Amino acid sequence: MKTNNIKSAGKMLSVLECFSTVDRRLSLADVARRTKLPRSTAHRLILTLKEIGFLEQDHSRDEYRLGIKLFELGSIVLANMDVHRVAKPYVDALSTLSRETVHLCVFDGMKMVFIERGAGGRSGPNNATTTMEASPCHCTGVGKATLAFQSDLVIDRVLGMGLPAYTRNTLTDPDRLREDLASIRQRGYAIDDGEIDIGVRCVAAPIRNTSGHVFAAVSVSGPATRMTHERVQSLAPVVMSHAESISLQLGYSNGDGAAAPAPNAPIT
């Protein structure tokens, strides 16, 4: 009975994972094809998920979309995440200081998941918008800043999933990516030079938990016309300082006994 329950839960999860920010609505045929489940099984799972509020049906198109119940549960998870609670004022401060977009992401073992975004444009900082979107590790600043400090086993697993090219600047050769990760470990920050979006440049730094393990990262990104190579170099220590402050607030000890500065304190 326990094994059957686990299998059923796994099948339900496979149905939910068919949806994304790109594929927001799917038909029964779409779900059955993506999960490789019999149509009757997919239909039964969809009805169950619909009944508990995890899926909603668009009767006009005979399609399904993720339900509001998942958003409610996700909001609870987000509110209970220490890194989200602790990091938010630092994300806002970094957005104000840089006047660019700031991303806070956590590593789920395969990709980076956005949990906070601070939008600070030239017209001034706007309200931060929280998302739960995912992004690849091999071509984003936050992804490389986190991946660089993982074990060889984890790095091998991520690279083994493939390195698809998003732009002409994406590092798709495993050896070149490993060289980049080694450089990141040495200097303490990562750069995304138009590797996922042409014309966008980003600088990111790792965030550590109480045991010193890198599990998240924070970044500043903007148009390459503003985020010149010189500006990236000047922003790098600011991003690293904010990342370290978040780490210290989470209980990480860097060995010098320093306390995390307030998020609005000047960065020296």
C-alpha positions as CSV (number, residue, x, y, z in Angstrom):
1,M,0.0,0.0,0.0
2,K,2.8,2.4,0.9
3,T,4.6,1.7,-2.4
4,N,1.5,2.3,-4.4
5,N,0.9,5.6,-2.6
6,I,4.4,6.7,-3.4
7,K,4.0,5.7,-7.1
8,S,0.7,7.6,-7.3
9,A,2.2,10.7,-5.7
10,G,5.1,10.5,-8.2
11,K,2.7,10.3,-11.1
12,M,0.8,13.4,-9.8
13,L,4.0,15.3,-9.5
14,S,4.9,14.4,-13.1
15,V,1.6,15.9,-14.2
16,L,2.2,19.1,-12.3
17,E,5.8,19.3,-13.7
18,C,4.3,19.4,-17.2
19,F,3.4,23.0,-16.6
20,S,5.7,26.0,-16.8
21,T,5.8,29.7,-17.4
22,V,5.8,28.9,-21.1
23,D,3.3,26.0,-21.1
24,R,0.7,27.5,-18.8
25,R,-2.3,25.6,-20.3
26,L,-2.3,22.0,-21.4
27,S,-4.9,19.6,-22.8
28,L,-5.3,16.1,-21.6
29,A,-3.5,14.9,-24.7
30,D,-0.6,17.2,-23.9
31,V,-0.3,15.9,-20.3
32,A,-0.5,12.2,-21.4
33,R,2.1,12.7,-24.1
34,R,4.6,14.6,-21.8
35,T,4.2,12.1,-18.9
36,K,4.1,9.1,-21.1
37,L,1.1,7.9,-19.1
38,P,-2.0,6.2,-20.6
39,R,-4.6,8.7,-21.4
40,S,-7.0,7.2,-18.9
41,T,-4.4,7.3,-16.2
42,A,-3.6,10.9,-17.0
43,H,-7.3,11.8,-16.9
44,R,-7.8,10.2,-13.5
45,L,-4.8,12.1,-12.1
46,I,-5.9,15.4,-13.5
47,L,-9.4,14.9,-12.0
48,T,-7.8,14.2,-8.6
49,L,-5.5,17.2,-8.8
50,K,-8.5,19.4,-9.9
51,E,-10.6,18.2,-7.0
52,I,-7.9,19.2,-4.4
53,G,-7.3,22.6,-6.1
54,F,-3.9,21.9,-7.6
55,L,-5.3,22.2,-11.2
56,E,-8.0,24.3,-12.7
57,Q,-9.9,23.7,-15.9
58,D,-10.5,26.2,-18.7
59,H,-13.8,24.9,-20.0
60,S,-13.8,27.2,-23.0
61,R,-10.6,25.5,-24.4
62,D,-10.9,22.2,-22.6
63,E,-7.4,22.8,-21.1
64,Y,-5.9,22.8,-17.6
65,R,-3.7,25.2,-15.7
66,L,-2.0,25.1,-12.3
67,G,-4.5,26.0,-9.5
68,I,-4.4,28.8,-7.0
69,K,-3.9,26.3,-4.2
70,L,-0.4,25.7,-5.3
71,F,0.3,29.5,-5.2
72,E,-1.1,29.6,-1.6
73,L,1.2,26.7,-0.6
74,G,4.2,28.2,-2.4
75,S,3.6,31.5,-0.6
76,I,3.7,29.7,2.8
77,V,6.9,28.0,1.9
78,L,8.4,31.3,0.7
79,A,7.4,33.1,3.9
80,N,9.0,30.4,6.0
81,M,12.3,30.4,4.1
82,D,14.9,32.1,6.3
83,V,16.9,33.2,3.3
84,H,13.9,35.1,1.8
85,R,13.1,36.8,5.1
86,V,16.7,37.7,5.9
87,A,17.8,38.7,2.4
88,K,14.9,40.9,1.3
89,P,16.2,44.1,2.9
90,Y,19.6,43.4,1.4
91,V,18.1,42.8,-2.0
92,D,16.2,46.1,-1.8
93,A,19.3,47.9,-0.7
94,L,21.4,46.5,-3.5
95,S,18.7,47.4,-6.0
96,T,18.7,51.0,-4.7
97,L,22.5,51.2,-4.7
98,S,23.0,49.7,-8.2
99,R,19.8,51.1,-9.7
100,E,19.6,47.8,-11.6
101,T,17.7,44.6,-11.3
102,V,18.6,42.3,-8.4
103,H,17.9,38.6,-8.3
104,L,18.0,36.3,-5.3
105,C,17.9,32.6,-6.2
106,V,18.4,29.2,-4.4
107,F,19.9,26.0,-5.8
108,D,17.6,23.0,-6.0
109,G,20.3,20.6,-7.0
110,M,19.8,21.0,-10.7
111,K,18.8,24.6,-11.4
112,M,18.3,28.0,-9.8
113,V,14.9,29.0,-8.5
114,F,14.1,32.7,-8.2
115,I,12.6,33.7,-4.9
116,E,13.1,37.5,-4.9
117,R,13.5,40.1,-7.5
118,G,14.3,43.8,-6.9
119,A,13.7,46.1,-9.8
120,G,15.6,49.3,-9.5
121,G,15.6,51.1,-12.9
122,R,17.0,54.5,-13.8
123,S,13.7,56.0,-12.7
124,G,14.3,54.6,-9.2
125,P,13.6,51.4,-7.3
126,N,10.2,49.8,-7.8
127,N,8.4,47.3,-5.7
128,A,10.1,43.9,-5.7
129,T,8.2,41.1,-7.4
130,T,8.5,37.6,-5.9
131,T,8.6,34.8,-8.4
132,M,9.3,31.1,-8.3
133,E,10.7,30.7,-11.8
134,A,13.7,28.5,-12.6
135,S,16.8,29.1,-14.6
136,P,19.8,27.0,-15.7
137,C,23.0,27.0,-13.8
138,H,25.5,27.0,-16.7
139,C,24.7,30.3,-18.2
140,T,23.4,32.6,-15.5
141,G,25.3,34.6,-13.0
142,V,23.5,33.2,-10.0
143,G,23.8,29.7,-11.4
144,K,27.5,29.8,-11.9
145,A,28.2,31.6,-8.6
146,T,26.5,28.7,-6.9
147,L,27.6,25.8,-9.1
148,A,31.3,26.8,-8.7
149,F,31.2,26.0,-5.0
150,Q,29.5,22.6,-5.3
151,S,31.2,19.2,-5.0
152,D,32.6,17.6,-8.1
153,L,29.7,15.1,-7.9
154,V,27.1,17.8,-8.2
155,I,29.0,19.7,-10.9
156,D,29.3,16.5,-12.9
157,R,25.5,15.8,-12.5
158,V,24.6,19.3,-13.7
159,L,26.9,19.2,-16.6
160,G,25.7,15.7,-17.5
161,M,22.2,17.1,-18.0
162,G,23.5,19.0,-21.0
163,L,24.6,22.6,-21.7
164,P,22.1,24.0,-24.2
165,A,23.1,27.2,-26.0
166,Y,20.8,30.2,-25.3
167,T,23.0,32.7,-27.1
168,R,26.3,32.7,-29.0
169,N,28.0,33.5,-25.7
170,T,26.7,30.4,-23.8
171,L,29.5,28.1,-22.6
172,T,28.5,24.8,-24.0
173,D,31.8,23.1,-23.7
174,P,32.2,21.3,-20.3
175,D,35.9,22.0,-20.1
176,R,35.5,25.7,-20.8
177,L,32.7,25.9,-18.2
178,R,34.9,24.1,-15.6
179,E,37.6,26.7,-16.3
180,D,35.1,29.5,-15.7
181,L,33.9,27.9,-12.5
182,A,37.5,27.6,-11.3
183,S,38.0,31.4,-12.0
184,I,34.8,32.1,-10.0
185,R,36.0,30.2,-7.0
186,Q,39.3,32.2,-7.1
187,R,37.8,35.7,-7.4
188,G,34.6,35.1,-5.5
189,Y,32.0,36.2,-8.0
190,A,30.5,35.2,-11.3
191,I,29.8,37.1,-14.5
192,D,27.1,36.3,-17.1
193,D,28.2,38.1,-20.2
194,G,25.2,37.8,-22.4
195,E,25.1,34.0,-21.9
196,I,21.4,33.6,-21.5
197,D,20.2,37.0,-22.9
198,I,22.1,38.8,-25.5
199,G,22.7,42.4,-24.5
200,V,22.4,41.7,-20.7
201,R,25.3,41.5,-18.4
202,C,25.2,40.3,-14.8
203,V,27.5,39.9,-11.7
204,A,26.6,37.5,-8.9
205,A,28.0,36.3,-5.6
206,P,27.4,33.1,-3.5
207,I,25.4,32.9,-0.3
208,R,26.3,30.4,2.4
209,N,24.3,28.7,5.1
210,T,25.4,28.2,8.7
211,S,27.6,25.3,7.8
212,G,29.4,27.3,5.1
213,H,27.7,25.5,2.2
214,V,26.8,27.6,-0.8
215,F,23.1,27.1,-1.5
216,A,22.0,30.4,-3.0
217,A,23.3,33.5,-4.8
218,V,22.4,37.2,-5.4
219,S,23.1,39.1,-8.6
220,V,22.8,42.5,-10.2
221,S,22.0,42.6,-13.9
222,G,21.2,45.1,-16.6
223,P,21.7,46.1,-20.2
224,A,25.2,45.7,-21.4
225,T,25.2,49.4,-22.5
226,R,25.0,50.3,-18.8
227,M,26.6,47.2,-17.3
228,T,29.9,47.8,-19.0
229,H,32.9,45.6,-18.1
230,E,34.2,48.4,-16.0
231,R,31.0,48.8,-14.1
232,V,30.8,45.1,-13.5
233,Q,34.2,45.2,-11.9
234,S,33.1,48.1,-9.6
235,L,29.9,46.4,-8.6
236,A,31.5,43.0,-7.9
237,P,32.7,43.9,-4.4
238,V,29.4,45.5,-3.6
239,V,27.5,42.4,-4.6
240,M,30.0,40.2,-2.7
241,S,29.6,42.3,0.4
242,H,25.8,42.1,0.4
243,A,26.0,38.3,-0.3
244,E,28.4,37.9,2.7
245,S,26.1,40.0,4.9
246,I,23.2,37.7,4.0
247,S,25.3,34.7,4.8
248,L,26.3,36.1,8.2
249,Q,22.7,36.9,9.0
250,L,21.9,33.2,8.3
251,G,24.5,32.1,10.8
252,Y,27.6,31.6,8.6
253,S,30.9,32.5,10.3
254,N,33.7,33.7,8.1
255,G,36.2,33.3,10.9
256,D,36.9,37.0,11.6
257,G,34.0,37.4,14.1
258,A,32.5,40.3,12.1
259,A,28.8,41.0,12.4
260,A,26.6,41.6,9.3
261,P,26.2,45.3,8.6
262,A,22.7,46.8,8.4
263,P,21.3,46.5,4.8
264,N,21.4,50.3,4.3
265,A,24.9,50.7,5.7
266,P,27.5,52.2,3.3
267,I,29.6,49.6,1.6
268,T,33.3,50.3,1.8
